[in-house]
């Protein structure tokens, strides 16, 4: 980590004990040179991480900015959706005895942040922290389909489709059509796109703004597939994701990333 970043974090730590601090206060508490304080304060103020309060020409103090509240809210929401989703995931896992997983977007990949395994002898075992490209697998494709339109288009422009498993999509037009279909139907389906002998179903979890923040999915062995079973799985996932989204403040009609 760069020294400048470490010093900036150290400066922000100074506000833990006192809400408002002058430049002199910051220099004393941080034990850093005044020239360093001036430079760091200017950068932090420019980014909105701290704000200046000018009581008079000789009385200027700084406090933490609202930008930090935005970051804190994002972290809180990230933790909140996992906490809210867990009992629903557990319910699906117990009712269907199938593998259940929760995935989010990070960069150009989907990351599995929570999972529950089935106790079947043949099952998909996904590790928390495992990653997958956004063009392969039901959770990945669902997240890509509901990504902000501009971000999605930028990703697709630089994307090079690579075969991972038997049915990995290798044609861009086919991928585009599937993403459109996912947005229209409200769920994603995959069969042997990442892992052999498995298929998956995923639905979106939305927050108060209508943004899709996670994908809740169920994976089953290909040999277990039956139309009636697929219908039951989708019903369970849709019911769960609707309830989780409501608990996160979502109201129907607020969807983002639909273009």
Steps between C-alpha positions, in 0.01 A plus 500: 500500500632845410631726775269784392195277539615379842550859613157601370338214696699601809368855459140379478556296817565826685127577487406195708536686829405852392251597231662828395872569473711790379815455291705550814292238683552254215875556503518444875275193511651332193857603583557576133673813359275797425599496132378140477178592680432787256546270201289216637219728616481663157468159331247365750293817477499481120361144511236587760645275768541801728329840490610842622304714742611864506385673817721801432814583302706375794275214609484225237426140592442174318265208551419175323299542178179337382698296246609274786135453595434382144782244527377389841150456365630284215692276740196477724279400209750238386492340841124544528403305190703198616343511844150530356558236233636227731171377650340491155797309362477257789129450438557423129788267586290305750190487280674396176821341634693675223805727498409867554735789434520878513719695255590864436693692235860597565682645203446274198406197708228356716614412851321245717457660842279238668400141433321200646570150374257214449571162656447313174786269391519687168496876553675821405732625771581870465743667739427842643733737317492298177481710184344457158497711183184704454405323177482145639262348754152604608608735783770664288273558201222634719735754658633600159150535356401741776825694504474871423458527122816707446712267717353195329575635152856593599554150640364332187723714276817376668374147561669201341276197530694192608368146523500372858265203483287317245230768462691823569367772268754577229289726276448866594162530330373196687622649828328832426175318423521301823563814706193663348295188571620496862385860548162418346438177693652612830719193551807330348564137410820318409608146421863388514638847426759500781476166675445160342175313558332791678231753421395814680208737556544854636284804584588859591511659844430875474559781748290809583617675180397213272859400428579129479762448770519121512386179334343217699532166327446126526718240328400142427654200319396482134375145562244632752337739258126474448267773382295479817813523715624806308162667554517430874856636526410822320191548716711468815775735377255761372308495827822535702658776289176699501488489880870580542465795262198632690698480826775703330247773418421405141165595349376341176560719195832645621719264295834629368724346234206402283614669179 
